[in-house]
Amino acid sequence: MSEKLANLLFPEIEHTPEYYEEKYPARKLPKGAKVTRLGPSPTGFMHLGNLYGAFVDERLAHQSNGVFYLRIEDTDDKRYVEGAVETIIRSLDYFGIHFDEGATQGEDVGNYGSYTQSQRGEIYRTFAKDLVARGHAYPCFLTEDEINEIREKQEEEKLTPGIYGDYAPSRDLSYEEVEDKIKEGKPWVLRLASTGDWSQRTDIVRKVKVKDAIRGILEIPENYHDVVILKTTGIPTYHFAHVIDDHLMRTTHVVRGAEWLPSLPIHVELFEKLGFEMPVYCHTAQLMKLDEDGNRRKLSKRKDPELSLDYYISKGYHPAAIREYLLTILNSNFEEWRMANPVEDYDKFQFTTEKMSNSGALFDLDKLNNISKDVLLGIPAEELYDFYKNWAAEFRPEIMDIFEDKDYLCKFLDLGRNDKKPRKDLVYGEQIVEFISCYFDSLLSHMEKDSLPEETEGDNIAILEKYLLTLDKNDDQSQWFDKIREIATTLGYAAKPKDYKKNPSDYKGHVGHVSTVIRIALLGRSTSPEVWTIQQIMGETKTRKRIENFIQELKK
């Protein structure tokens, strides 16, 4: 009866599971090589969790000389967004996540495709037909109203809602009854005929053990729900599709979020009923953040813009900084390794699932920014120039003129980075533009006249006019500062801050106040790297012009 039913439900299916087993044979890889995949839905939104998981996938595969592939899981056509596949590939490529095979913007790469689930319908129906023929699946004709009635009855009896056991009436239909319903045109879904114990008596609930590479041995209740594996449209559910695809694509390790743990019993039974060996599951911790009250909460698409990968791309975070930060939250021993290996490429670090947290992974934007400072410090200015020129072309086209003189811009990117105690001023694109804006006339938006020291009130113009008289591009740093000291003492300011501190009534202020006036006149801000160095880069003509313009502002 089961085989006859299978032919009734799937008359168009001619292939058998054996056909696909031969078409997609076991991969010929070195011993211990891992095969991992990323399976995003094409919704047009790529988030930090996608990158977090992709990084684990990539490390596991490439550290073991294995294969990392991209599979597009688009069985939920309601969520499909046009151009989403391009968004996925572009976003991950930005962060240095590269696939060995899988879906691309053109033709698939690899011998285990198609790598897009919507193009694998015949494969799913072949295995569905086989399950029916072996008595492991059946057509269900329940309407939505009938399912709601069952749910209400179960709630009254304080039972778990679902279709199972006595609450799965279609499971007991005869072949003739099924045939009549199909002839009548009644829609149906295909359900798994679960063999789990549905009595729900807690004293006899059977459990299964599953090895999780992050969480160790998990003991979970077996599945007893007759879950849907094919929808009325013939499209598979995620549960069914991913089990078949992971098997035929010979996936060895499945990395996914902890939110999938409740579904694990279903997947265990599906692997069992289909006769497949289970891959090793790696359920990652959810990404968390601290709220205003110091409590942990899950990162939210609605509340937290930093969840989206577009946030980091549009702000101009360097991918090396993101990768470095992710490793600190992915493996507990990475920071210790980095301290011992400050200049080694992260590829040299031995990533392991055993060192991953199985509780919430805390995401800290401030820590990311601090790590970014360290990472950018190790990237030559010429490389930063190329990266940020490409970034600006897309996100800040109005500032492209600052990239016309590469040598000039690189000198500002390098300011203080090679000192004995290096400056760490660079964080990400938007911040860098703000940091260097004072060095470019086209970006200089304001002069902080309100930041002029109170101590120099009445002397600001005199300080600047005397400074212009002494300005000489051939002065070294010591000669330059000696002239500022002379201006200070001539106008009644202490040559050293400590002298002013000891006897404040003897002076108007100190040399630091005088140099601040010069800094604001030149750069429009009261804090910056060393003024002498900046003047050497700007040149005397631009330096004079800026100070003269500021004097005119003060005279208004």
C-alpha positions as CSV (number, residue, x, y, z in Angstrom):
1,M,0.0,0.0,0.0
2,S,2.8,2.4,0.9
3,E,4.6,2.0,-2.5
4,K,1.3,2.4,-4.3
5,L,0.6,5.6,-2.3
6,A,4.0,6.9,-3.2
7,N,3.3,6.5,-6.9
8,L,-0.1,8.2,-6.4
9,L,1.4,11.2,-4.7
10,F,4.5,11.5,-6.9
11,P,3.7,10.0,-10.3
12,E,6.2,12.3,-12.1
13,I,9.2,11.2,-10.0
14,E,11.3,8.6,-11.8
15,H,14.6,8.7,-10.0
16,T,15.4,7.0,-6.8
17,P,17.6,8.1,-3.8
18,E,20.3,5.8,-5.1
19,Y,20.5,7.9,-8.3
20,Y,21.4,11.0,-6.3
21,E,23.7,9.1,-4.0
22,E,25.7,8.2,-7.1
23,K,25.4,11.7,-8.6
24,Y,26.8,13.3,-5.5
25,P,29.4,10.8,-4.2
26,A,31.5,11.2,-1.1
27,R,34.1,13.9,-1.4
28,K,37.7,12.9,-1.9
29,L,39.4,15.0,0.8
30,P,42.3,14.5,3.2
31,K,41.6,12.7,6.4
32,G,40.0,15.1,9.0
33,A,39.0,17.6,6.3
34,K,35.8,19.4,7.2
35,V,33.0,20.4,4.8
36,T,31.0,23.4,6.0
37,R,28.3,25.6,4.5
38,L,26.6,28.9,5.0
39,G,22.9,28.7,4.2
40,P,21.4,32.2,4.4
41,S,17.9,33.1,3.3
42,P,17.8,35.7,0.5
43,T,16.0,38.4,2.5
44,G,18.3,41.2,1.6
45,F,19.4,41.6,5.3
46,M,22.8,40.3,6.3
47,H,23.5,40.6,10.0
48,L,26.4,40.1,12.4
49,G,25.1,36.6,13.3
50,N,25.5,35.6,9.6
51,L,29.1,36.8,9.6
52,Y,29.8,35.2,13.1
53,G,28.7,31.8,11.8
54,A,30.4,32.2,8.4
55,F,33.7,32.9,10.2
56,V,33.4,29.7,12.1
57,D,32.5,27.8,8.9
58,E,35.4,29.3,7.1
59,R,37.9,28.6,9.8
60,L,36.8,25.0,10.4
61,A,37.0,24.2,6.6
62,H,40.1,26.0,5.6
63,Q,42.2,25.0,8.7
64,S,41.5,21.4,7.9
65,N,42.1,21.6,4.1
66,G,38.4,21.1,3.6
67,V,35.6,22.8,1.7
68,F,33.4,25.8,2.5
69,Y,30.4,26.4,0.3
70,L,27.5,28.8,0.0
71,R,24.0,27.5,-0.3
72,I,21.0,29.7,-0.8
73,E,18.0,28.5,1.3
74,D,15.1,30.2,-0.5
75,T,12.3,27.7,0.2
76,D,10.3,30.5,1.9
77,D,9.4,32.5,-1.2
78,K,7.4,35.0,0.9
79,R,10.7,36.3,2.3
80,Y,12.6,36.5,-1.0
81,V,14.0,39.9,-1.9
82,E,15.2,40.7,-5.4
83,G,19.0,41.1,-5.5
84,A,19.5,39.5,-2.1
85,V,22.0,36.9,-3.4
86,E,24.2,39.6,-4.7
87,T,23.9,41.4,-1.3
88,I,25.0,38.2,0.5
89,I,28.0,37.6,-1.7
90,R,29.1,41.2,-1.7
91,S,28.7,41.6,2.1
92,L,30.7,38.5,3.0
93,D,33.3,39.3,0.4
94,Y,33.9,42.7,2.0
95,F,34.8,40.9,5.2
96,G,37.1,38.5,3.6
97,I,34.8,35.5,3.6
98,H,35.4,33.6,0.4
99,F,33.7,30.3,-0.7
100,D,35.4,27.4,-2.4
101,E,32.2,26.4,-4.2
102,G,28.4,27.1,-4.2
103,A,26.1,29.8,-5.5
104,T,27.5,32.8,-7.2
105,Q,26.1,35.8,-9.0
106,G,26.6,33.8,-12.2
107,E,26.8,30.1,-12.6
108,D,27.3,27.8,-9.6
109,V,30.9,26.7,-8.8
110,G,31.2,23.1,-7.8
111,N,29.9,19.6,-8.5
112,Y,27.2,19.3,-5.8
113,G,24.7,21.9,-7.1
114,S,22.4,23.3,-7.7
115,Y,23.3,25.3,-4.6
116,T,20.0,27.1,-4.5
117,Q,17.2,25.1,-2.8
118,S,14.4,26.4,-5.1
119,Q,16.2,24.7,-8.0
120,R,16.4,21.3,-6.2
121,G,12.7,20.5,-6.1
122,E,12.9,17.1,-7.8
123,I,15.6,15.9,-5.4
124,Y,13.4,16.7,-2.4
125,R,10.3,15.0,-4.0
126,T,12.4,11.9,-4.8
127,F,13.3,11.5,-1.1
128,A,9.8,12.4,0.0
129,K,8.4,9.7,-2.3
130,D,10.9,7.2,-0.8
131,L,9.8,8.0,2.7
132,V,6.1,7.4,1.7
133,A,7.0,4.1,0.1
134,R,8.7,3.0,3.3
135,G,5.8,4.1,5.5
136,H,7.7,7.1,7.0
137,A,5.5,9.9,5.6
138,Y,1.9,10.5,4.6
139,P,-0.4,13.1,3.0
140,C,-2.3,15.2,5.5
141,F,-5.6,16.9,4.4
142,L,-6.3,18.8,7.5
143,T,-7.6,22.4,6.9
144,E,-6.4,25.3,8.9
145,D,-9.7,25.4,10.7
146,E,-9.4,21.7,11.6
147,I,-5.8,22.3,12.9
148,N,-7.0,25.2,15.0
149,E,-9.8,23.0,16.5
150,I,-7.2,20.3,17.4
151,R,-5.0,23.0,19.0
152,E,-7.9,24.3,21.1
153,K,-8.7,20.8,22.3
154,Q,-5.1,20.1,23.2
155,E,-4.9,23.3,25.1
156,E,-8.0,22.4,27.1
157,E,-6.4,19.0,27.9
158,K,-3.1,20.8,28.7
159,L,-1.3,18.9,26.0
160,T,1.5,20.2,23.7
161,P,-0.1,21.6,20.5
162,G,0.7,19.8,17.3
163,I,-0.2,17.0,14.9
164,Y,0.7,13.6,16.4
165,G,-0.8,10.3,17.6
166,D,-4.5,10.5,18.1
167,Y,-4.4,14.1,16.8
168,A,-3.2,13.0,13.3
169,P,-6.3,11.7,11.6
170,S,-4.9,11.7,8.1
171,R,-2.3,9.2,9.2
172,D,-4.9,6.4,9.3
173,L,-6.5,7.1,6.0
174,S,-6.7,4.2,3.6
175,Y,-5.3,4.3,0.1
176,E,-8.8,4.6,-1.3
177,E,-9.6,7.5,1.0
178,V,-6.5,9.4,0.0
179,E,-7.2,8.7,-3.7
180,D,-10.7,10.1,-3.4
181,K,-9.5,13.3,-1.6
182,I,-6.9,13.9,-4.3
183,K,-9.5,13.4,-7.0
184,E,-11.7,15.9,-5.3
185,G,-8.8,18.4,-5.5
186,K,-8.3,18.7,-1.8
187,P,-4.9,20.3,-1.0
188,W,-2.5,18.3,1.1
189,V,0.9,18.6,2.8
190,L,3.3,15.7,3.4
191,R,4.0,14.9,7.0
192,L,6.7,12.8,8.7
193,A,5.2,9.7,10.3
194,S,7.1,10.0,13.5
195,T,7.8,6.9,15.5
196,G,8.4,8.9,18.7
197,D,6.5,8.3,21.9
198,W,3.6,10.8,21.8
199,S,2.0,9.7,25.1
200,Q,3.9,12.7,26.8
201,R,4.2,10.8,30.1
202,T,7.3,12.3,31.6
203,D,8.3,9.0,33.2
204,I,8.8,7.3,29.9
205,V,9.9,10.0,27.5
206,R,12.7,8.6,25.5
207,K,15.8,10.7,24.9
208,V,18.5,10.7,22.3
209,K,22.1,11.8,22.6
210,V,23.7,14.2,20.1
211,K,27.3,15.3,20.1
212,D,27.6,19.1,19.7
213,A,31.1,20.3,18.9
214,I,30.5,23.4,21.1
215,R,28.2,22.2,23.8
216,G,29.4,18.6,24.2
217,I,26.9,15.7,24.5
218,L,23.3,16.9,24.4
219,E,20.5,14.7,25.8
220,I,17.3,15.7,24.1
221,P,13.7,14.3,24.1
222,E,13.0,12.5,20.9
223,N,10.6,14.0,18.4
224,Y,7.0,12.7,18.3
225,H,5.4,15.4,16.1
226,D,4.4,14.6,12.5
227,V,6.0,17.7,11.2
228,V,5.3,19.0,7.7
229,I,8.1,18.1,5.3
230,L,6.5,19.2,2.0
231,K,4.0,22.2,1.8
232,T,0.9,22.1,-0.3
233,T,3.0,23.8,-3.1
234,G,5.4,20.9,-3.1
235,I,8.1,23.2,-1.6
236,P,10.0,21.5,1.3
237,T,10.3,22.9,4.7
238,Y,13.7,24.0,6.1
239,H,13.7,20.9,8.3
240,F,13.4,18.5,5.3
241,A,15.5,20.4,2.7
242,H,18.5,21.1,4.9
243,V,18.8,17.4,6.0
244,I,18.8,16.2,2.4
245,D,21.1,18.9,1.1
246,D,23.6,18.5,4.0
247,H,23.8,14.8,3.2
248,L,24.1,15.1,-0.6
249,M,26.6,17.9,-0.4
250,R,28.5,15.8,2.1
251,T,28.5,18.4,4.8
252,T,30.5,17.2,7.9
253,H,29.9,20.2,10.3
254,V,26.8,22.3,10.5
255,V,27.3,25.7,12.3
256,R,24.1,27.4,13.3
257,G,22.6,29.5,16.1
258,A,21.3,28.3,19.4
259,E,17.8,29.2,18.3
260,W,17.8,25.9,16.3
261,L,18.3,23.7,19.4
262,P,14.5,23.1,19.9
263,S,14.3,21.8,16.3
264,L,17.2,19.3,16.8
265,P,14.9,16.4,17.7
266,I,13.1,16.8,14.4
267,H,16.4,16.8,12.5
268,V,17.7,13.7,14.3
269,E,14.6,11.7,13.4
270,L,14.7,12.9,9.8
271,F,18.4,11.8,9.4
272,E,17.4,8.5,11.0
273,K,14.3,7.9,8.7
274,L,16.3,8.9,5.6
275,G,19.1,6.6,6.5
276,F,21.7,9.4,6.5
277,E,24.7,9.8,8.8
278,M,24.3,13.0,10.9
279,P,26.8,15.8,10.5
280,V,28.4,17.3,13.6
281,Y,26.2,20.1,14.8
282,C,27.8,23.3,16.2
283,H,25.2,25.5,17.9
284,T,26.8,28.9,18.5
285,A,25.9,31.2,21.3
286,Q,23.5,34.1,20.6
287,L,25.1,37.5,20.2
288,M,24.2,39.7,23.2
289,K,24.8,43.3,24.3
290,L,24.5,45.2,27.6
291,D,21.4,47.4,27.8
292,E,21.3,50.8,29.7
293,D,20.8,49.0,33.0
294,G,23.8,46.6,32.5
295,N,21.6,43.6,31.7
296,R,22.3,41.3,28.8
297,R,19.9,41.1,26.0
298,K,19.9,39.7,22.5
299,L,21.0,42.0,19.7
300,S,17.8,43.2,17.9
301,K,17.3,44.1,14.3
302,R,14.8,46.8,15.4
303,K,16.8,48.3,18.2
304,D,20.5,47.9,17.2
305,P,21.7,49.2,13.9
306,E,25.1,47.6,14.6
307,L,23.5,44.2,14.0
308,S,23.4,44.8,10.3
309,L,26.6,44.2,8.2
310,D,25.7,47.3,6.2
311,Y,26.4,49.4,9.4
312,Y,30.1,48.4,9.4
313,I,30.4,48.6,5.6
314,S,28.9,52.1,5.3
315,K,30.9,53.4,8.3
316,G,34.1,52.1,6.7
317,Y,35.3,49.5,9.2
318,H,38.3,47.7,7.9
319,P,37.5,44.0,7.5
320,A,40.7,43.0,9.3
321,A,39.4,44.8,12.4
322,I,36.1,43.0,12.3
323,R,37.8,39.6,11.8
324,E,40.2,40.3,14.7
325,Y,37.3,41.3,17.0
326,L,35.1,38.3,16.1
327,L,38.0,36.0,17.0
328,T,38.1,37.5,20.5
329,I,34.5,36.6,21.1
330,L,34.6,33.3,19.2
331,N,37.6,31.7,20.9
332,S,38.4,32.5,24.6
333,N,42.2,32.0,24.1
334,F,42.6,34.3,21.1
335,E,43.5,37.4,23.0
336,E,46.2,35.6,24.9
337,W,47.5,34.2,21.6
338,R,47.5,37.7,20.1
339,M,49.5,39.1,22.9
340,A,52.2,36.4,22.3
341,N,52.0,36.9,18.5
342,P,51.3,40.6,17.9
343,V,52.2,40.7,14.2
344,E,51.2,37.2,13.1
345,D,48.4,36.7,10.6
346,Y,45.2,35.5,12.3
347,D,45.3,32.5,10.0
348,K,48.2,31.1,12.2
349,F,45.8,30.9,15.2
350,Q,44.4,27.4,15.7
351,F,40.7,28.0,15.9
352,T,38.7,25.3,17.8
353,T,35.0,24.9,18.6
354,E,36.0,23.7,22.1
355,K,37.0,27.2,23.0
356,M,33.7,28.7,21.9
357,S,31.2,29.9,24.5
358,N,27.9,28.0,24.8
359,S,26.3,30.9,26.6
360,G,25.6,34.4,25.2
361,A,28.5,35.9,23.4
362,L,28.8,39.6,24.5
363,F,29.2,42.1,21.6
364,D,30.9,45.3,22.7
365,L,31.1,48.1,20.1
366,D,33.6,50.0,22.2
367,K,35.9,47.0,22.4
368,L,35.6,46.6,18.6
369,N,36.7,50.2,18.2
370,N,39.7,49.8,20.4
371,I,40.7,46.6,18.6
372,S,40.3,48.5,15.3
373,K,42.8,51.1,16.5
374,D,45.4,48.4,17.1
375,V,44.7,46.6,13.8
376,L,44.8,49.8,11.7
377,L,48.1,50.7,13.4
378,G,49.7,47.7,11.8
379,I,48.4,48.4,8.3
380,P,50.7,50.7,6.1
381,A,49.3,54.1,5.3
382,E,49.4,53.2,1.5
383,E,47.1,50.2,2.1
384,L,44.8,52.3,4.2
385,Y,44.7,54.9,1.5
386,D,43.6,52.4,-1.1
387,F,41.0,50.9,1.1
388,Y,39.4,54.2,2.2
389,K,39.6,55.6,-1.3
390,N,37.4,52.7,-2.5
391,W,35.1,53.1,0.5
392,A,34.7,56.9,0.0
393,A,34.0,56.4,-3.7
394,E,30.8,54.5,-2.7
395,F,29.8,56.1,0.6
396,R,31.4,59.6,0.6
397,P,31.9,60.6,-3.1
398,E,31.8,64.3,-2.1
399,I,35.2,64.0,-0.4
400,M,37.0,62.2,-3.3
401,D,39.2,65.3,-3.9
402,I,41.2,64.6,-0.7
403,F,42.5,61.4,-2.5
404,E,44.1,63.4,-5.4
405,D,47.4,63.7,-3.6
406,K,48.2,60.3,-2.2
407,D,51.5,61.2,-0.6
408,Y,49.9,64.2,1.2
409,L,47.1,62.1,2.6
410,C,49.3,59.2,3.6
411,K,51.5,61.6,5.7
412,F,48.4,62.6,7.7
413,L,47.3,58.9,8.0
414,D,50.8,58.2,9.4
415,L,50.8,61.0,11.9
416,G,52.3,59.8,15.2
417,R,51.9,56.1,14.2
418,N,55.7,55.5,14.1
419,D,56.5,57.2,17.4
420,K,58.0,55.3,20.3
421,K,54.6,55.4,21.9
422,P,52.4,55.3,18.7
423,R,49.3,57.3,18.4
424,K,46.1,55.3,17.8
425,D,43.8,57.8,16.2
426,L,42.3,55.8,13.3
427,V,39.2,53.7,13.9
428,Y,37.0,53.5,10.8
429,G,36.2,55.5,7.7
430,E,33.7,58.0,9.0
431,Q,35.8,58.7,12.1
432,I,39.0,59.0,10.0
433,V,37.3,61.6,7.7
434,E,36.5,63.6,10.9
435,F,40.0,63.1,12.2
436,I,41.7,64.3,9.0
437,S,39.1,67.0,8.1
438,C,41.2,69.8,9.6
439,Y,44.0,69.1,7.2
440,F,41.9,69.7,4.1
441,D,40.4,73.1,3.3
442,S,37.4,71.3,1.6
443,L,36.6,69.5,4.8
444,L,37.3,72.2,7.3
445,S,33.8,73.1,8.4
446,H,34.3,75.2,11.5
447,M,36.9,77.0,13.7
448,E,36.6,76.5,17.4
449,K,36.9,80.2,18.4
450,D,34.9,79.4,21.6
451,S,37.7,77.0,22.5
452,L,40.3,79.7,22.7
453,P,41.8,79.7,26.3
454,E,40.4,82.3,28.7
455,E,44.0,83.1,29.7
456,T,44.8,84.5,26.2
457,E,41.8,86.8,25.9
458,G,42.9,90.1,24.4
459,D,46.2,88.6,23.2
460,N,45.0,86.1,20.6
461,I,45.6,88.4,17.6
462,A,49.0,89.5,18.9
463,I,50.1,85.9,19.5
464,L,49.2,84.9,15.9
465,E,50.7,88.0,14.3
466,K,54.0,87.5,16.2
467,Y,53.9,83.8,15.2
468,L,53.6,84.7,11.5
469,L,56.6,87.0,11.8
470,T,58.8,84.1,13.3
471,L,57.5,81.3,11.1
472,D,60.3,79.6,9.1
473,K,59.8,76.3,7.4
474,N,63.5,75.5,7.9
475,D,63.2,75.5,11.8
476,D,63.5,72.1,13.4
477,Q,61.0,71.2,16.1
478,S,63.2,72.6,18.9
479,Q,63.8,75.9,17.2
480,W,60.1,76.2,16.4
481,F,59.0,75.7,20.0
482,D,61.7,78.0,21.3
483,K,60.1,80.8,19.3
484,I,56.7,80.0,20.8
485,R,58.2,80.3,24.3
486,E,59.7,83.6,23.3
487,I,56.3,84.9,22.1
488,A,54.8,83.7,25.4
489,T,57.3,85.3,27.7
490,T,57.2,88.6,25.7
491,L,53.4,88.8,26.2
492,G,53.5,87.9,29.9
493,Y,53.0,84.1,29.9
494,A,55.2,81.6,31.7
495,A,57.7,79.7,29.6
496,K,56.7,76.5,31.4
497,P,53.4,75.3,32.8
498,K,54.9,74.4,36.1
499,D,56.1,78.0,36.6
500,Y,52.6,79.2,36.1
501,K,51.2,76.6,38.5
502,K,53.6,77.7,41.2
503,N,53.0,81.4,40.8
504,P,49.8,82.0,38.9
505,S,49.5,85.6,39.9
506,D,52.8,86.4,38.2
507,Y,51.6,85.4,34.7
508,K,48.6,85.6,32.3
509,G,49.0,81.9,31.6
510,H,51.6,79.6,30.2
511,V,53.2,78.6,26.9
512,G,50.6,75.8,26.5
513,H,47.8,78.4,26.3
514,V,49.8,80.3,23.7
515,S,50.4,77.1,21.6
516,T,46.7,76.2,21.8
517,V,45.8,79.6,20.2
518,I,48.2,78.6,17.3
519,R,46.7,75.1,17.1
520,I,43.1,76.4,16.8
521,A,44.0,79.0,14.3
522,L,45.8,76.4,12.1
523,L,43.4,73.4,12.5
524,G,40.2,74.7,13.9
525,R,40.4,72.5,17.0
526,S,42.2,72.5,20.3
527,T,43.5,68.9,20.2
528,S,45.6,67.3,17.4
529,P,48.9,65.6,16.8
530,E,52.0,67.8,17.0
531,V,51.5,71.1,15.3
532,W,55.1,71.4,14.0
533,T,54.8,68.1,12.2
534,I,51.4,69.1,10.7
535,Q,53.0,72.4,9.4
536,Q,55.8,70.5,7.8
537,I,53.3,68.5,5.8
538,M,51.0,71.4,5.0
539,G,53.8,73.7,3.9
540,E,54.4,77.3,4.8
541,T,52.0,78.8,2.3
542,K,48.9,76.9,3.5
543,T,50.0,77.5,7.2
544,R,50.2,81.2,6.7
545,K,47.0,81.5,4.8
546,R,45.0,79.6,7.5
547,I,46.4,81.7,10.3
548,E,45.8,84.9,8.4
549,N,42.2,83.9,7.8
550,F,41.7,83.2,11.5
551,I,43.1,86.6,12.4
552,Q,40.5,88.1,10.1
553,E,37.8,86.1,11.8
554,L,39.0,87.4,15.2
555,K,38.9,91.0,14.0
556,K,35.2,90.8,13.0
